[in-house]
């Protein structure tokens, strides 16, 4: 895994984003943007960056408001340092299966947000605009906000956190949207700006950089392309949520691996959120590597991922 990610980062491997179903997949949906009035503040529509039609995949079946009246609906934000990944089963299938195992009768919608590797028009806030589009889609399909739980890995947690900030406390967000019931955030990447340090500083900062499978080159690629040419303090809080806590009524279940590169920053951020009044629980999976919700199936952490999400179910009061 580390070797693949290293070479993908050095070569800046491009990931195709599907906008139509493959082989007539009935679980694929193309989601059109909401009205421009919903994209405000840090997510405002500009000539450079505006919402687009994006592809998404339902696991295991599309939501039907006449049938699916009680279960949880997960909105899944895949990881990949903002530069790789899609909603496809090869990327999101394990996470969706793990969530379904822990939360019976649940469904998961994974979406293919724009990757910053695609060019400057896909830097911040493009992916966050897409996250809002996906959330609006669920609400418009008739899914009550209190039956929606965000689930995410790594950079996906950054987007999920940004969407929580937008719908609950963003200045200038006159369009009020209800927050979800909660969020399961696995290995949150919440200090993107830190990656602009030198390699030596990074190796000192991230104590598990030599043992985790995530190469620094992937983070460097992601940060370089995701951070726009100019920012504001408001935008900075979205890009690097650490040290910028905010209150949300959504309960936050945070999973970090004891042997992963982002263990410390994820834990620090979670405690900051707790200090401003959020309901937060941090689960440290000893010796685990990065993003076990997303890649536990291929990295040998399947059981630990299932147990962690199972405990989340009980903590959310759904047991």
SENU-916122 format. One line per 2 residues: number of its first residue (from 1); their letters; for each residue x, y, z of N, C-alpha, C. Coordinates in Angstrom, 1 decimal. Layout:
NUM) A) X,Y,Z,X,Y,Z,X,Y,Z ~ ...
//
This chain:
1) XX) 0.8,-1.2,0.0,0.0,0.0,0.0,0.9,1.3,0.0 ~ 1.9,1.3,0.9,2.7,2.5,1.0,3.5,2.7,-0.3
3) XX) 3.9,1.7,-1.0,4.7,1.8,-2.2,3.8,2.4,-3.3 ~ 2.5,1.8,-3.4,1.6,2.3,-4.4,1.3,3.8,-4.2
5) XX) 1.0,4.2,-2.9,0.6,5.6,-2.6,1.8,6.5,-2.9 ~ 3.0,6.0,-2.6,4.2,6.8,-2.8,4.3,7.1,-4.3
7) XX) 4.3,6.1,-5.1,4.4,6.3,-6.6,3.2,7.1,-7.2 ~ 2.0,6.8,-6.7,0.9,7.6,-7.2,1.1,9.0,-6.9
9) XX) 1.7,9.4,-5.7,1.9,10.8,-5.4,3.0,11.4,-6.2 ~ 4.1,10.7,-6.4,5.2,11.2,-7.2,4.7,11.4,-8.7
11) XX) 4.0,10.5,-9.2,3.5,10.6,-10.6,2.2,11.4,-10.7 ~ 1.6,11.8,-9.6,0.3,12.5,-9.5,-0.7,11.8,-10.4
13) XX) -0.9,10.5,-10.0,-1.8,9.6,-10.7,-3.2,10.2,-10.7 ~ -3.9,10.3,-11.9,-5.2,10.8,-12.0,-6.3,9.8,-11.8
15) XX) -7.3,10.1,-11.1,-8.4,9.2,-10.8,-9.6,9.6,-11.6 ~ -10.2,8.8,-12.5,-11.4,9.2,-13.2,-12.6,9.3,-12.3
17) XX) -13.4,10.3,-12.4,-14.6,10.4,-11.6,-15.8,10.0,-12.4 ~ -16.5,9.0,-12.1,-17.7,8.5,-12.9,-18.8,9.5,-12.7
19) XX) -19.5,9.8,-13.8,-20.7,10.6,-13.8,-21.9,9.8,-14.4 ~ -21.7,8.6,-14.7,-22.7,7.7,-15.2,-22.5,6.3,-14.7
21) XX) -23.6,5.5,-14.7,-23.5,4.2,-14.2,-22.7,3.3,-15.0 ~ -21.9,2.4,-14.4,-21.1,1.4,-15.1,-21.9,0.1,-15.2
23) XX) -22.1,-0.4,-16.4,-22.9,-1.6,-16.6,-24.3,-1.6,-16.0 ~ -24.9,-0.4,-16.1,-26.2,-0.2,-15.7,-26.5,-0.4,-14.2
25) XX) -25.5,-0.1,-13.4,-25.6,-0.2,-11.9,-26.8,0.5,-11.4 ~ -27.8,-0.2,-10.8,-29.0,0.5,-10.4,-28.8,1.3,-9.1
27) XX) -27.6,1.1,-8.5,-27.3,1.8,-7.2,-26.6,3.2,-7.5 ~ -26.3,3.4,-8.7,-25.6,4.6,-9.1,-26.6,5.8,-9.3
29) XX) -26.2,6.9,-8.8,-27.1,8.1,-9.0,-26.2,9.3,-9.4 ~ -26.7,10.1,-10.4,-26.0,11.3,-10.7,-26.8,12.5,-10.0
31) XX) -26.1,13.2,-9.1,-26.7,14.2,-8.3,-26.4,15.6,-8.8 ~ -27.5,16.3,-9.1,-27.3,17.7,-9.6,-27.2,18.6,-8.4
33) XX) -26.5,19.7,-8.6,-26.3,20.7,-7.5,-27.6,21.3,-7.1 ~ -27.7,21.7,-5.8,-28.8,22.4,-5.3,-28.8,23.9,-5.9
35) XX) -29.8,24.6,-5.6,-29.8,26.0,-6.1,-28.6,26.8,-5.5 ~ -28.1,27.7,-6.3,-26.9,28.5,-5.9,-27.0,29.2,-4.5
37) XX) -28.3,29.4,-4.1,-28.5,30.2,-2.8,-28.0,29.4,-1.6 ~ -27.8,28.1,-1.8,-27.4,27.2,-0.7,-25.9,27.3,-0.5
39) XX) -25.1,27.7,-1.5,-23.7,27.7,-1.4,-23.2,29.2,-1.1 ~ -23.0,29.4,0.2,-22.7,30.8,0.6,-21.4,30.8,1.5
41) XX) -21.0,32.0,1.9,-19.9,32.1,2.7,-18.6,31.5,2.1 ~ -18.0,30.6,2.8,-16.8,30.0,2.3,-17.0,29.1,1.1
43) XX) -18.3,28.7,0.9,-18.7,27.8,-0.2,-19.3,28.5,-1.3 ~ -19.2,29.8,-1.3,-19.9,30.6,-2.3,-19.5,30.3,-3.8
45) XX) -20.4,30.3,-4.7,-20.2,30.1,-6.1,-19.4,31.2,-6.7 ~ -18.3,30.9,-7.4,-17.5,31.9,-8.1,-17.3,31.4,-9.5
47) XX) -16.7,32.3,-10.3,-16.3,31.9,-11.7,-15.3,30.7,-11.7 ~ -14.5,30.7,-10.7,-13.5,29.6,-10.7,-14.0,28.3,-10.2
49) XX) -14.9,28.4,-9.2,-15.4,27.1,-8.6,-16.9,27.2,-8.3 ~ -17.6,26.3,-9.0,-19.1,26.3,-8.8,-19.5,24.8,-8.7
51) XX) -20.6,24.5,-8.1,-21.1,23.1,-8.0,-21.3,22.5,-9.3 ~ -21.1,21.1,-9.4,-21.3,20.4,-10.6,-22.1,19.1,-10.3
53) XX) -22.6,18.5,-11.4,-23.2,17.2,-11.3,-22.1,16.2,-10.9 ~ -22.4,15.3,-9.9,-21.4,14.3,-9.5,-22.1,13.0,-9.3
55) XX) -21.3,11.9,-9.4,-21.7,10.6,-9.2,-21.7,10.1,-7.8 ~ -22.7,9.2,-7.5,-22.7,8.7,-6.1,-23.2,7.2,-6.2
57) XX) -23.0,6.5,-5.2,-23.4,5.1,-5.2,-24.1,4.7,-3.9 ~ -25.3,4.1,-4.0,-26.0,3.6,-2.8,-25.5,2.2,-2.4
59) XX) -25.4,2.0,-1.1,-25.0,0.6,-0.6,-26.1,0.4,0.5 ~ -26.9,-0.7,0.5,-26.9,-1.7,-0.6,-28.0,-1.5,-1.6
61) XX) -28.9,-0.5,-1.3,-29.9,-0.2,-2.3,-30.3,1.2,-2.1 ~ -30.8,1.9,-3.1,-31.3,3.3,-3.0,-32.3,3.5,-2.0
63) XX) -32.3,4.6,-1.3,-33.3,5.0,-0.3,-34.7,5.1,-0.9 ~ -35.7,4.5,-0.2,-37.1,4.5,-0.7,-37.9,5.1,0.5
65) XX) -38.4,6.3,0.5,-39.1,6.9,1.6,-40.3,6.1,2.1 ~ -40.9,5.3,1.2,-42.1,4.6,1.5,-41.8,3.3,2.3
67) XX) -40.5,2.8,2.1,-40.1,1.5,2.7,-39.1,1.8,3.8 ~ -38.1,2.6,3.6,-37.1,2.9,4.6,-37.5,4.0,5.5
69) XX) -38.2,3.6,6.6,-38.8,4.6,7.5,-38.1,4.6,8.8 ~ -37.2,3.8,9.1,-36.6,3.7,10.5,-35.1,3.7,10.5
71) XX) -34.4,3.2,9.5,-33.0,3.0,9.6,-32.2,4.2,9.5 ~ -30.9,4.1,9.9,-29.9,5.2,9.7,-29.5,5.2,8.2
73) XX) -29.2,6.4,7.7,-28.7,6.6,6.4,-27.3,7.3,6.6 ~ -26.3,6.6,6.2,-24.9,7.2,6.3,-24.6,8.0,5.0
75) XX) -24.0,9.1,5.2,-23.3,9.8,4.1,-21.9,9.6,4.3 ~ -21.3,8.9,3.3,-19.8,8.5,3.5,-18.9,9.4,2.6
77) XX) -17.9,9.9,3.3,-16.9,10.8,2.7,-15.6,9.9,2.6 ~ -15.2,9.5,1.4,-14.0,8.7,1.3,-12.7,9.5,1.6
79) XX) -11.7,8.8,1.9,-10.4,9.5,2.1,-9.6,9.5,0.8 ~ -8.3,9.9,1.0,-7.4,9.9,-0.2,-6.7,11.3,-0.4
81) XX) -6.6,12.0,0.7,-5.8,13.3,0.7,-6.3,14.3,-0.2 ~ -7.6,14.2,-0.6,-8.3,15.1,-1.5,-7.9,14.9,-3.0
83) XX) -7.0,13.9,-3.2,-6.5,13.8,-4.6,-6.8,12.4,-5.2 ~ -7.2,11.4,-4.5,-7.5,10.1,-5.0,-8.8,9.6,-4.4
85) XX) -9.4,8.6,-5.0,-10.6,8.0,-4.5,-11.9,8.4,-5.2 ~ -12.9,7.5,-5.2,-14.2,7.7,-5.7,-15.2,7.0,-4.8
87) XX) -16.5,7.0,-5.2,-17.5,6.3,-4.5,-17.7,4.9,-4.9 ~ -16.8,4.4,-5.7,-16.9,3.0,-6.3,-16.8,1.9,-5.2
89) XX) -17.3,0.7,-5.4,-17.2,-0.3,-4.4,-15.8,-0.7,-4.0 ~ -14.9,-0.6,-5.0,-13.5,-0.9,-4.7,-12.9,0.0,-3.6
91) XX) -13.4,1.2,-3.5,-12.9,2.2,-2.6,-13.8,2.2,-1.3 ~ -15.1,2.2,-1.5,-16.0,2.5,-0.4,-16.8,1.2,0.1
93) XX) -16.6,0.1,-0.6,-17.4,-1.1,-0.3,-17.2,-1.6,1.1 ~ -15.9,-1.6,1.5,-15.6,-2.2,2.9,-16.2,-1.3,4.0
95) XX) -16.1,0.0,3.8,-16.7,0.9,4.8,-18.2,0.8,4.9 ~ -18.8,0.7,3.7,-20.3,0.5,3.7,-20.7,-0.8,4.3
97) XX) -20.0,-1.8,4.0,-20.3,-3.1,4.6,-20.1,-3.1,6.1 ~ -19.1,-2.5,6.6,-18.8,-2.4,8.0,-19.9,-1.6,8.7
99) XX) -20.3,-0.5,8.1,-21.4,0.3,8.7,-22.7,-0.5,8.8 ~ -23.0,-1.2,7.7,-24.2,-2.0,7.7,-24.2,-3.1,8.7
101) XX) -23.1,-3.7,8.9,-22.9,-4.8,9.9,-23.2,-4.2,11.3 ~ -22.7,-3.0,11.6,-22.8,-2.4,12.9,-24.2,-1.8,13.1
103) XX) -24.8,-1.3,12.1,-26.1,-0.6,12.1,-27.1,-1.3,11.3 ~ -27.8,-2.3,11.8,-28.7,-3.1,11.0,-29.8,-2.1,10.3
105) XX) -30.2,-2.5,9.2,-31.2,-1.8,8.4,-30.7,-0.4,7.9 ~ -29.4,-0.1,8.0,-28.9,1.1,7.5,-28.6,1.1,6.0
107) XX) -28.4,2.2,5.5,-28.0,2.4,4.1,-26.9,3.4,4.0 ~ -26.1,3.3,3.0,-25.0,4.3,2.9,-25.0,4.9,1.5
109) XX) -24.8,6.2,1.4,-24.6,6.9,0.2,-23.1,7.4,0.1 ~ -22.3,6.9,-0.8,-21.0,7.4,-1.0,-21.0,8.3,-2.2
111) XX) -20.2,9.4,-2.2,-20.2,10.3,-3.3,-18.8,10.6,-3.8 ~ -18.7,10.8,-5.1,-17.4,11.1,-5.7,-17.2,12.6,-5.8
113) XX) -16.7,13.2,-4.8,-16.4,14.6,-4.8,-15.3,15.0,-5.7 ~ -15.2,16.2,-6.1,-14.1,16.6,-7.0,-12.8,16.5,-6.3
115) XX) -11.8,16.0,-7.0,-10.5,15.9,-6.4,-9.6,17.0,-6.8 ~ -8.8,17.5,-5.8,-8.0,18.7,-6.1,-6.9,18.4,-7.0
117) XX) -6.6,17.2,-7.3,-5.6,16.8,-8.3,-6.0,17.2,-9.7 ~ -7.3,17.5,-9.9,-7.9,17.8,-11.2,-7.6,19.2,-11.7
119) XX) -7.0,20.1,-10.9,-6.7,21.4,-11.3,-7.2,22.5,-10.3 ~ -6.8,23.7,-10.5,-7.1,24.8,-9.6,-8.6,25.0,-9.4
121) XX) -9.4,24.7,-10.4,-10.9,24.8,-10.2,-11.5,23.8,-9.2 ~ -10.6,22.8,-8.8,-11.1,21.7,-7.9,-10.4,21.9,-6.6
123) XX) -9.7,23.0,-6.3,-9.2,23.2,-5.0,-10.3,23.6,-4.1 ~ -10.0,23.9,-2.8,-11.1,24.3,-1.9,-11.8,25.5,-2.5
125) XX) -13.1,25.6,-2.5,-14.1,24.7,-1.8,-14.8,23.7,-2.6 ~ -14.2,23.3,-3.7,-15.0,22.4,-4.7,-15.5,21.1,-4.0
127) XX) -14.6,20.4,-3.3,-15.1,19.2,-2.6,-16.1,19.4,-1.6 ~ -16.0,20.5,-0.9,-17.0,20.8,0.2,-18.3,21.3,-0.4
129) XX) -18.3,21.9,-1.6,-19.5,22.2,-2.3,-20.2,20.9,-2.6 ~ -19.4,19.9,-3.1,-20.0,18.6,-3.4,-20.6,17.9,-2.2
131) XX) -19.9,18.0,-1.1,-20.4,17.4,0.2,-21.8,18.0,0.5 ~ -21.9,19.4,0.4,-23.2,20.0,0.6,-24.2,19.5,-0.4
133) XX) -23.9,19.3,-1.6,-24.8,18.8,-2.7,-25.3,17.5,-2.3 ~ -24.4,16.6,-1.8,-24.8,15.2,-1.4,-25.8,15.3,-0.2
135) XX) -25.5,16.1,0.8,-26.3,16.2,2.0,-27.7,16.8,1.6 ~ -27.7,17.8,0.7,-29.0,18.4,0.3,-29.8,17.3,-0.5
137) XX) -29.1,16.4,-1.2,-29.8,15.4,-2.0,-30.5,14.4,-1.0 ~ -29.8,14.1,0.1,-30.5,13.2,1.1,-31.7,13.9,1.7
139) XX) -31.6,15.1,2.1,-32.7,15.8,2.7,-33.9,15.9,1.7 ~ -33.5,16.2,0.4,-34.6,16.3,-0.6,-35.2,15.0,-1.0
141) XX) -34.5,13.9,-0.7,-35.1,12.6,-0.9,-36.0,12.2,0.2 ~ -36.1,13.0,1.3,-37.0,12.8,2.4,-36.4,12.1,3.6
143) XX) -35.0,12.0,3.6,-34.4,11.5,4.8,-34.3,12.5,5.9 ~ -34.9,12.3,7.0,-34.8,13.2,8.1,-33.4,13.4,8.6
145) XX) -33.0,14.6,8.9,-31.6,14.9,9.3,-31.2,14.1,10.5 ~ -32.1,13.8,11.4,-31.8,13.0,12.6,-31.7,11.5,12.4
147) XX) -31.8,11.1,11.1,-31.5,9.7,10.7,-30.3,9.7,9.9 ~ -29.6,10.8,9.7,-28.4,10.8,8.9,-27.2,10.9,9.8
149) XX) -26.2,10.1,9.5,-24.9,10.1,10.2,-23.8,10.2,9.2 ~ -23.0,11.2,9.3,-21.8,11.3,8.5,-20.8,10.2,8.9
151) XX) -20.2,9.6,7.9,-19.1,8.6,8.2,-17.9,9.0,7.2 ~ -16.7,8.9,7.7,-15.6,9.4,6.9,-14.3,8.9,7.4
153) XX) -13.3,8.9,6.4,-12.0,8.6,6.7,-11.1,9.7,6.3 ~ -10.0,10.0,7.1,-8.9,10.9,6.7,-9.4,12.2,6.1
155) XX) -9.0,12.5,4.9,-9.4,13.8,4.3,-10.9,13.9,4.2 ~ -11.6,12.8,4.1,-13.1,12.8,4.1,-13.6,13.4,5.4
157) XX) -12.9,13.1,6.5,-13.3,13.7,7.8,-13.2,15.2,7.8 ~ -12.1,15.7,7.1,-12.0,17.1,7.0,-13.2,17.7,6.3
159) XX) -13.7,17.1,5.3,-14.9,17.6,4.5,-16.1,17.4,5.4 ~ -16.3,16.3,6.1,-17.4,16.1,7.0,-17.5,17.1,8.1
161) XX) -16.3,17.4,8.6,-16.2,18.5,9.7,-16.5,19.8,9.1 ~ -16.1,20.1,7.9,-16.4,21.4,7.2,-17.9,21.5,7.0
163) XX) -18.5,20.4,6.6,-20.0,20.5,6.3,-20.7,20.7,7.7 ~ -20.3,20.1,8.7,-20.9,20.3,10.0,-20.8,21.8,10.4
165) XX) -19.6,22.3,10.2,-19.4,23.7,10.5,-20.3,24.6,9.7 ~ -20.5,24.3,8.4,-21.3,25.1,7.5,-22.7,25.1,7.9
167) XX) -23.3,23.9,8.3,-24.7,23.8,8.5,-25.1,24.3,9.9 ~ -24.1,24.5,10.8,-24.4,24.8,12.2,-23.9,26.2,12.7
169) XX) -22.8,26.6,12.1,-22.2,27.8,12.8,-21.5,28.8,11.8 ~ -21.6,28.6,10.5,-20.8,29.4,9.6,-21.4,30.8,9.5
171) XX) -20.5,31.8,9.7,-20.9,33.2,9.5,-21.3,33.4,8.1 ~ -22.4,34.1,7.9,-22.9,34.5,6.5,-23.7,33.4,5.9
173) XX) -23.9,32.3,6.6,-24.8,31.2,6.1,-26.2,31.5,6.5 ~ -26.9,32.3,5.7,-28.3,32.6,5.9,-29.2,31.5,5.7
175) XX) -28.8,30.5,4.9,-29.6,29.4,4.6,-29.4,28.3,5.6 ~ -30.3,28.2,6.6,-30.1,27.3,7.7,-30.5,25.9,7.3
177) XX) -29.6,24.9,7.6,-29.9,23.5,7.3,-29.8,22.8,8.6 ~ -30.6,21.7,8.8,-30.5,21.0,10.0,-29.2,20.1,10.1
179) XX) -28.6,20.0,11.2,-27.4,19.2,11.3,-27.8,17.7,11.4 ~ -26.9,16.8,11.0,-27.2,15.4,11.1,-27.2,14.9,12.6
181) XX) -27.6,13.7,12.7,-27.6,13.1,14.1,-26.2,13.0,14.7 ~ -25.2,12.7,13.8,-23.8,12.6,14.3,-22.9,12.3,13.2
183) XX) -21.7,12.0,13.6,-20.6,11.7,12.6,-19.6,10.6,13.2 ~ -19.3,9.7,12.4,-18.2,8.7,12.7,-17.0,9.1,11.9
185) XX) -16.0,9.6,12.6,-14.8,10.2,11.9,-13.6,9.4,12.2 ~ -13.1,8.7,11.2,-11.9,7.8,11.4,-10.7,8.4,10.9
187) XX) -9.7,8.6,11.7,-8.4,9.2,11.4,-8.5,10.6,10.7 ~ -9.2,11.5,11.4,-9.4,12.8,10.8,-8.1,13.6,10.5
189) XX) -8.0,14.1,9.2,-6.9,15.0,8.8,-7.4,16.4,9.0 ~ -7.0,17.0,10.1,-7.5,18.3,10.5,-6.5,19.4,10.6
191) XX) -5.2,19.0,10.2,-4.2,20.0,10.2,-3.5,20.0,8.9 ~ -4.2,20.4,7.9,-3.6,20.4,6.5,-2.5,21.3,6.3
193) XX) -2.5,22.5,7.0,-1.5,23.5,6.8,-0.1,23.0,7.4 ~ -0.2,22.1,8.3,1.0,21.6,8.9,1.9,20.9,7.9
195) XX) 1.4,20.4,6.8,2.1,19.7,5.8,3.0,20.6,5.0 ~ 2.9,21.9,5.1,3.7,22.8,4.4,5.1,23.0,5.1
197) XX) 5.3,22.3,6.2,6.6,22.3,6.9,7.6,21.5,6.1 ~ 8.9,21.5,6.5,9.9,20.8,5.8,9.7,19.3,6.1
199) XX) 10.3,18.5,5.2,10.2,17.0,5.5,10.8,16.6,6.8 ~ 11.9,17.2,7.2,12.4,16.9,8.5,11.5,17.3,9.7
201) XX) 10.9,18.4,9.5,9.9,18.9,10.6,8.7,17.9,10.6 ~ 8.3,17.5,9.4,7.1,16.6,9.4,7.5,15.2,10.0
203) XX) 8.6,14.7,9.8,9.0,13.4,10.3,9.1,13.5,11.8 ~ 9.5,14.7,12.3,9.6,14.9,13.8,8.2,15.0,14.4
205) XX) 7.3,15.7,13.6,5.9,16.0,14.1,5.1,14.7,14.1 ~ 5.2,13.9,13.1,4.4,12.7,13.0,5.2,11.5,13.5
207) XX) 5.0,11.1,14.7,5.9,10.1,15.3,5.7,8.8,14.7 ~ 4.6,8.5,14.0,4.4,7.2,13.4,4.6,7.2,11.9
209) XX) 5.3,8.2,11.4,5.4,8.3,9.9,6.2,7.2,9.3 ~ 7.1,6.6,10.1,7.9,5.4,9.6,7.2,4.1,9.7
211) XX) 6.1,4.0,10.4,5.4,2.8,10.6,4.1,2.7,9.9 ~ 3.4,3.9,9.7,2.1,3.9,9.0,2.4,3.7,7.5
213) XX) 1.3,3.3,6.8,1.4,3.1,5.3,1.3,4.4,4.5 ~ 0.9,5.5,5.2,0.7,6.8,4.4,2.0,7.5,4.3
215) XX) 2.5,7.7,3.0,3.7,8.4,2.8,3.5,9.9,2.9 ~ 4.5,10.7,3.4,4.3,12.1,3.4,4.1,12.7,2.1
217) XX) 4.6,12.1,1.0,4.4,12.6,-0.3,2.9,12.7,-0.7 ~ 2.1,11.8,-0.2,0.6,11.9,-0.5,0.0,13.1,0.2
219) XX) 0.4,13.4,1.5,-0.1,14.5,2.2,0.4,15.8,1.5 ~ 1.6,15.8,1.1,2.2,17.0,0.4,1.4,17.3,-0.9
221) XX) 1.2,16.3,-1.6,0.4,16.5,-2.9,-1.0,17.0,-2.6 ~ -1.6,16.4,-1.6,-3.0,16.8,-1.3,-3.0,18.3,-0.8
223) XX) -2.2,18.6,0.1,-2.2,20.0,0.7,-1.8,21.0,-0.4 ~ -0.9,20.7,-1.2,-0.4,21.7,-2.3,-1.5,22.0,-3.3
225) XX) -2.4,21.0,-3.6,-3.4,21.2,-4.6,-4.7,21.6,-4.0 ~ -5.0,21.3,-2.7,-6.3,21.6,-2.1,-6.3,23.0,-1.6
227) XX) -5.2,23.5,-1.1,-5.2,24.9,-0.5,-5.2,25.9,-1.7 ~ -6.2,26.8,-1.7,-6.2,27.7,-2.8,-5.2,28.8,-2.7
229) XX) -5.0,29.6,-3.8,-3.9,30.6,-3.9,-4.1,31.6,-2.8 ~ -5.3,32.0,-2.5,-5.5,33.0,-1.4,-6.6,32.5,-0.5
231) XX) -6.5,32.8,0.8,-7.5,32.4,1.8,-7.9,33.5,2.7 ~ -8.8,33.2,3.6,-9.2,34.2,4.6,-9.2,33.4,5.9
233) XX) -9.3,34.1,7.1,-9.4,33.3,8.3,-10.6,32.3,8.3 ~ -11.7,32.7,7.7,-12.8,31.8,7.7,-12.5,30.6,6.9
235) XX) -11.9,30.7,5.7,-11.5,29.6,4.9,-10.4,28.7,5.6 ~ -9.5,29.4,6.3,-8.4,28.7,7.0,-9.1,27.7,8.1
237) XX) -10.1,28.1,8.7,-10.8,27.2,9.7,-11.4,26.0,9.1 ~ -11.8,26.1,7.8,-12.4,25.0,7.1,-11.2,24.0,6.7
239) XX) -10.1,24.6,6.2,-9.1,23.8,5.6,-8.3,23.1,6.7 ~ -8.1,23.7,7.9,-7.4,23.1,9.0,-8.2,23.3,10.2
241) XX) -9.2,22.4,10.5,-10.1,22.6,11.7,-9.4,22.6,13.0 ~ -8.2,22.1,13.1,-7.6,22.0,14.4,-7.3,23.5,14.9
243) XX) -7.6,23.7,16.2,-7.4,25.0,16.8,-8.5,26.0,16.4 ~ -9.5,25.5,15.7,-10.7,26.3,15.3,-12.0,25.5,15.7
245) XX) -12.2,25.2,16.9,-13.3,24.4,17.3,-14.6,25.2,17.2 ~ -15.7,24.5,17.1,-17.1,25.1,17.0,-18.1,24.2,17.6
247) XX) -19.2,24.7,18.0,-20.2,23.8,18.6,-21.1,23.3,17.5 ~ -21.4,22.0,17.6,-22.4,21.4,16.8,-23.2,20.4,17.7
249) XX) -24.5,20.3,17.4,-25.3,19.4,18.2,-25.1,17.9,17.7 ~ -24.4,17.7,16.6,-24.2,16.4,16.1,-23.1,15.7,17.0
251) XX) -23.4,14.5,17.4,-22.5,13.8,18.3,-21.3,13.2,17.4 ~ -20.1,13.3,18.0,-18.9,12.9,17.2,-18.2,11.7,17.8
253) XX) -18.2,10.6,17.1,-17.5,9.4,17.5,-16.2,9.4,16.6 ~ -15.0,9.6,17.3,-13.8,9.7,16.6,-12.9,8.5,16.8
255) XX) -12.4,7.9,15.7,-11.6,6.7,15.8,-10.2,7.1,15.3 ~ -9.2,6.8,16.1,-7.8,6.9,15.6,-7.0,5.7,15.9
257) XX) -6.1,5.4,15.0,-5.2,4.2,15.2,-4.0,4.6,16.1 ~ -3.7,3.7,17.0,-2.5,4.0,17.9,-1.2,4.0,17.1
259) XX) -1.1,3.4,15.9,0.1,3.4,15.2,0.1,4.2,13.9 ~ -0.9,5.2,13.8,-1.0,5.9,12.6,-0.4,7.3,12.6
261) XX) -0.3,7.9,11.4,0.4,9.1,11.3,-0.4,10.3,11.9 ~ -1.7,10.2,11.9,-2.6,11.3,12.4,-3.1,11.2,13.8
263) XX) -2.6,10.2,14.5,-3.2,9.9,15.8,-3.2,11.1,16.7 ~ -2.2,11.9,16.8,-2.1,13.0,17.8,-3.0,14.2,17.4
265) XX) -3.0,14.6,16.1,-3.8,15.7,15.7,-5.3,15.4,15.8 ~ -5.7,14.2,15.5,-7.1,13.8,15.6,-7.6,13.9,17.0
267) XX) -6.7,13.4,17.9,-7.1,13.4,19.3,-7.2,14.8,19.9 ~ -6.2,15.7,19.5,-6.2,17.1,20.0,-7.4,17.8,19.5
269) XX) -7.8,17.6,18.2,-8.9,18.3,17.7,-10.2,17.8,18.4 ~ -10.3,16.5,18.6,-11.5,16.0,19.3,-11.7,16.6,20.7
271) XX) -10.6,16.8,21.4,-10.7,17.4,22.8,-11.1,18.9,22.7 ~ -10.6,19.5,21.6,-10.9,20.9,21.4,-12.4,21.1,21.2
273) XX) -13.0,20.2,20.4,-14.4,20.2,20.1,-15.2,19.9,21.4 ~ -14.7,19.0,22.2,-15.4,18.7,23.5,-15.4,19.9,24.4
275) XX) -14.3,20.6,24.4,-14.2,21.8,25.3,-15.2,22.9,25.0 ~ -15.7,22.9,23.7,-16.7,24.0,23.4,-18.1,23.4,23.5
277) XX) -18.3,22.3,24.1,-19.6,21.8,24.4,-20.1,20.6,23.6 ~ -19.3,20.2,22.6,-19.8,19.1,21.7,-19.8,17.7,22.5
279) XX) -20.6,16.8,22.1,-20.6,15.5,22.6,-19.6,14.7,21.8 ~ -18.5,14.3,22.4,-17.4,13.6,21.7,-17.0,12.4,22.4
281) XX) -16.7,11.3,21.6,-16.0,10.1,22.2,-14.9,9.8,21.3 ~ -13.7,9.6,21.9,-12.5,9.2,21.1,-12.2,7.7,21.4
283) XX) -12.1,6.9,20.4,-11.7,5.5,20.5,-10.3,5.3,19.8 ~ -9.3,4.9,20.6,-8.0,4.7,20.1,-7.9,3.2,19.9
285) XX) -7.6,2.7,18.7,-7.4,1.3,18.4,-6.0,1.0,18.4 ~ -5.5,0.4,19.4,-4.1,0.2,19.7,-3.4,-0.5,18.5
287) XX) -2.3,0.1,18.1,-1.4,-0.3,17.1,-1.9,-0.2,15.7 ~ -3.2,0.2,15.6,-3.8,0.2,14.2,-3.2,1.3,13.4
289) XX) -3.3,1.1,12.1,-2.8,2.1,11.2,-3.9,3.1,10.7 ~ -3.7,3.8,9.7,-4.5,4.9,9.3,-5.8,4.4,8.6
291) XX) -7.0,5.0,9.0,-8.2,4.9,8.3,-8.7,3.5,8.2 ~ -8.9,2.8,9.3,-9.3,1.4,9.3,-10.8,1.2,8.9
293) XX) -11.6,2.3,9.0,-12.9,2.2,8.5,-12.9,2.0,7.0 ~ -12.0,2.7,6.3,-12.0,2.6,4.8,-11.2,1.5,4.3
295) XX) -10.0,1.2,4.9,-9.1,0.2,4.3,-8.8,-1.0,5.3 ~ -9.5,-1.1,6.4,-9.3,-2.2,7.3,-9.4,-3.6,6.7
297) XX) -10.2,-3.7,5.6,-10.4,-5.0,5.0,-9.1,-5.5,4.3 ~ -8.3,-4.5,3.7,-7.1,-4.9,3.0,-5.8,-4.8,3.8
299) XX) -5.9,-4.1,5.0,-4.8,-3.9,5.8,-4.8,-4.7,7.1 ~ -5.7,-5.6,7.2,-5.7,-6.6,8.3,-6.4,-6.1,9.6
301) XX) -7.3,-5.0,9.5,-7.9,-4.5,10.7,-9.5,-4.6,10.6 ~ -9.9,-5.6,9.9,-11.4,-5.8,9.7,-12.1,-5.9,11.0
303) XX) -11.7,-6.8,11.8,-12.4,-7.0,13.1,-12.4,-5.8,14.0 ~ -11.2,-5.1,14.0,-11.2,-3.9,14.8,-12.1,-2.8,14.3
305) XX) -12.2,-2.7,13.0,-13.1,-1.7,12.4,-14.5,-2.0,12.7 ~ -14.9,-3.3,12.6,-16.3,-3.7,13.0,-16.6,-3.5,14.4
307) XX) -15.6,-3.8,15.3,-15.9,-3.5,16.7,-16.0,-2.1,17.1 ~ -15.2,-1.2,16.4,-15.2,0.2,16.7,-16.6,0.8,16.3
309) XX) -17.0,0.4,15.1,-18.3,0.9,14.6,-19.5,0.3,15.4 ~ -19.3,-0.9,15.9,-20.3,-1.5,16.8,-20.5,-0.7,18.1
311) XX) -19.4,-0.3,18.6,-19.4,0.5,19.9,-20.0,1.9,19.6 ~ -19.8,2.4,18.4,-20.4,3.7,18.0,-21.9,3.5,18.0
313) XX) -22.4,2.4,17.5,-23.9,2.2,17.4,-24.5,2.3,18.8 ~ -23.8,1.7,19.8,-24.3,1.7,21.2,-24.2,3.1,21.7
315) XX) -23.1,3.8,21.4,-22.9,5.2,22.0,-24.0,6.1,21.4 ~ -24.3,6.0,20.1,-25.4,6.8,19.5,-26.8,6.5,20.0
317) XX) -26.9,5.4,20.8,-28.2,5.0,21.4,-29.0,4.2,20.4 ~ -28.3,3.5,19.5,-29.0,2.7,18.5,-28.9,1.3,18.7
319) X) -28.3,0.9,19.8,-28.1,-0.6,20.1,-29.4,-1.3,20.5
//
